[in-house]
Amino acid sequence: MPVAPPVHAVQPPMNWTLNGSAVATVQDARQTLLDYLRHTAGLVATRMGCCLGQCGACTVLVDGRAVPACDTPLWSLAGKTVVTLEGLGTPQAPHPLQTAFIEAQALQCGYCTSGMIMAAAALLQRNPLPTHKDIRLALDGNLCRCGVHNRVIRAVADAAAAMAQTARPGGGGCAAAACPTTESDQ
């Protein structure tokens, strides 16, 4: 019966992509994606919150899906693509979500903001014109104690509208106040 090598045994490098760059890391069964991002890669926008995958502060995109980096083992990323807030946009060319969050003042302390933006980015990839209810459901796993949820919803709707307008020749995206809603969204 084969025996797993000890955790400290040297493992072959694992290849994956981080913010558009190829990465080769040693497979350490103990290291999480959050540990790697903050302590090895120096990408600190991804926050450490609960370390249980329940607060959303550490949300990143893995192959386009929002996942908590704190309970994603580094070894599980072989061949995958990871995007953090730093890879979503740049100071010179911010992502529409980053612009909308700033314009809507959808942050106070900012601790949860990167996770909310990344969860919203995953939503907008799969649903470019979400309703307010869709936005709330997508951000349900992201906790914030500052009470800016209404501004966050508005920022995501504004970003969706801006992205829709630039995606269509001649514009035509919904204005934030006119984005699709239903009575249950209120």
C-alpha positions as CSV (number, residue, x, y, z in Angstrom):
1,M,0.0,0.0,0.0
2,P,1.5,3.4,-1.1
3,V,2.3,5.8,1.7
4,A,1.9,9.6,1.1
5,P,5.2,11.5,1.4
6,P,5.7,13.5,4.5
7,V,4.5,17.1,4.3
8,H,8.1,18.3,4.5
9,A,9.2,16.2,1.5
10,V,10.2,18.1,-1.6
11,Q,7.4,18.0,-4.2
12,P,7.7,18.8,-7.9
13,P,6.7,22.4,-8.8
14,M,3.1,23.0,-9.6
15,N,2.2,25.4,-12.5
16,W,-0.7,27.9,-12.4
17,T,-1.5,31.5,-13.3
18,L,-1.7,34.5,-11.0
19,N,-3.0,37.8,-12.3
20,G,-1.9,36.9,-15.8
21,S,1.6,35.6,-14.9
22,A,2.7,32.1,-14.9
23,V,3.6,30.8,-11.4
24,A,5.5,27.6,-10.4
25,T,5.2,26.8,-6.7
26,V,6.2,23.9,-4.5
27,Q,3.2,21.9,-3.4
28,D,3.0,22.4,0.4
29,A,-0.1,20.6,1.8
30,R,-0.2,23.1,4.7
31,Q,-0.2,26.3,2.6
32,T,-3.4,28.1,1.6
33,L,-3.8,30.4,-1.3
34,L,-4.3,33.3,1.2
35,D,-0.9,32.5,2.8
36,Y,0.8,32.5,-0.6
37,L,-0.8,35.7,-1.8
38,R,-0.1,37.7,1.3
39,H,3.3,36.3,2.5
40,T,5.0,35.0,-0.7
41,A,3.5,37.1,-3.6
42,G,3.1,40.3,-1.5
43,L,-0.4,40.8,-2.7
44,V,-2.2,42.2,0.3
45,A,-5.5,43.3,-1.0
46,T,-6.9,39.9,-0.2
47,R,-7.7,40.2,3.4
48,M,-7.5,37.6,6.3
49,G,-10.8,37.6,8.1
50,C,-12.3,34.5,9.6
51,C,-9.9,31.9,8.1
52,L,-13.0,29.6,7.8
53,G,-14.3,30.7,4.4
54,Q,-17.3,32.3,5.9
55,C,-16.7,36.1,5.8
56,G,-15.7,36.8,2.2
57,A,-12.8,39.1,3.0
58,C,-10.4,36.8,1.2
59,T,-12.5,36.2,-1.9
60,V,-10.5,35.8,-5.2
61,L,-11.4,34.4,-8.6
62,V,-10.3,30.9,-9.4
63,D,-11.1,30.1,-13.0
64,G,-13.7,32.8,-12.9
65,R,-15.4,31.6,-9.8
66,A,-15.5,33.5,-6.5
67,V,-13.7,31.4,-3.8
68,P,-12.4,32.0,-0.3
69,A,-8.6,32.1,-0.5
70,C,-8.3,31.2,3.2
71,D,-9.5,27.6,2.8
72,T,-8.3,27.0,-0.7
73,P,-5.2,24.8,-0.5
74,L,-2.4,25.9,-2.7
75,W,-2.0,22.4,-4.2
76,S,-5.5,22.6,-5.6
77,L,-4.6,25.3,-8.0
78,A,-2.6,23.2,-10.5
79,G,-3.4,24.4,-14.0
80,K,-5.8,27.0,-12.8
81,T,-6.0,30.8,-13.1
82,V,-6.3,33.0,-10.1
83,V,-7.2,36.7,-10.2
84,T,-6.9,39.0,-7.1
85,L,-8.0,42.6,-6.8
86,E,-4.5,43.6,-7.9
87,G,-5.1,41.7,-11.2
88,L,-8.6,43.0,-11.8
89,G,-7.5,46.5,-12.7
90,T,-4.6,48.9,-12.2
91,P,-4.4,52.4,-10.7
92,Q,-4.1,53.8,-14.3
93,A,-6.9,51.6,-15.7
94,P,-9.2,50.5,-12.9
95,H,-11.9,47.9,-13.5
96,P,-15.4,49.4,-13.7
97,L,-16.2,47.8,-10.3
98,Q,-13.3,49.5,-8.7
99,T,-14.3,52.9,-10.2
100,A,-18.0,52.4,-9.2
101,F,-17.1,51.5,-5.6
102,I,-15.1,54.7,-5.3
103,E,-17.7,56.8,-7.0
104,A,-20.5,55.4,-4.9
105,Q,-18.4,55.6,-1.7
106,A,-19.2,51.9,-1.2
107,L,-16.6,51.5,1.5
108,Q,-15.8,52.8,4.9
109,C,-13.1,50.9,6.7
110,G,-12.4,49.0,3.4
111,Y,-11.5,45.7,5.0
112,C,-14.2,43.7,3.2
113,T,-14.1,45.8,0.0
114,S,-11.7,43.6,-2.1
115,G,-13.7,40.5,-1.3
116,M,-16.9,42.2,-2.3
117,I,-15.4,43.5,-5.5
118,M,-14.1,40.1,-6.4
119,A,-17.5,38.4,-5.7
120,A,-19.2,41.1,-7.8
121,A,-16.7,40.5,-10.6
122,A,-17.6,36.8,-10.6
123,L,-21.3,37.7,-10.8
124,L,-20.8,40.1,-13.7
125,Q,-18.8,37.5,-15.6
126,R,-21.7,35.1,-15.5
127,N,-24.6,37.7,-15.4
128,P,-23.7,41.0,-17.1
129,L,-27.0,42.7,-16.1
130,P,-27.9,41.4,-12.7
131,T,-31.0,42.6,-10.8
132,H,-30.5,44.1,-7.3
133,K,-31.7,40.8,-6.0
134,D,-29.0,38.9,-8.0
135,I,-26.4,41.3,-6.6
136,R,-27.5,40.8,-3.0
137,L,-27.5,37.0,-3.5
138,A,-24.0,37.0,-5.0
139,L,-22.7,39.1,-2.1
140,D,-24.5,37.1,0.6
141,G,-21.2,35.5,1.7
142,N,-19.4,38.8,2.2
143,L,-19.8,40.3,5.6
144,C,-19.5,44.0,6.3
145,R,-20.1,45.8,9.7
146,C,-19.9,49.3,8.3
147,G,-23.4,49.3,6.9
148,V,-22.6,50.3,3.3
149,H,-24.6,47.5,1.7
150,N,-27.0,49.8,-0.2
151,R,-24.0,51.7,-1.7
152,V,-22.4,48.4,-2.6
153,I,-25.5,47.2,-4.4
154,R,-25.6,50.6,-6.2
155,A,-21.9,50.3,-7.1
156,V,-22.3,46.9,-8.6
157,A,-25.3,48.0,-10.6
158,D,-23.4,51.1,-11.8
159,A,-20.5,48.9,-12.9
160,A,-22.8,46.5,-14.7
161,A,-24.4,49.4,-16.6
162,A,-21.0,50.9,-17.5
163,M,-19.7,47.6,-18.7
164,A,-22.8,47.0,-20.7
165,Q,-22.5,50.5,-22.3
166,T,-18.9,49.9,-23.3
167,A,-19.7,46.4,-24.6
168,R,-22.4,47.6,-27.0
169,P,-21.6,49.8,-30.0
170,G,-23.3,53.1,-29.3
171,G,-23.9,52.2,-25.6
172,G,-27.3,51.3,-24.5
173,G,-26.6,49.8,-21.1
174,C,-29.1,50.5,-18.3
175,A,-28.7,53.5,-16.1
176,A,-28.1,52.6,-12.5
177,A,-31.5,53.9,-11.4
178,A,-33.1,51.9,-14.3
179,C,-31.3,48.6,-13.9
180,P,-33.6,45.6,-13.9
181,T,-35.4,45.2,-10.6
182,T,-38.5,43.4,-9.4
183,E,-40.8,44.1,-6.5
184,S,-38.9,41.5,-4.5
185,D,-35.7,43.5,-5.0
186,Q,-37.0,46.3,-2.8
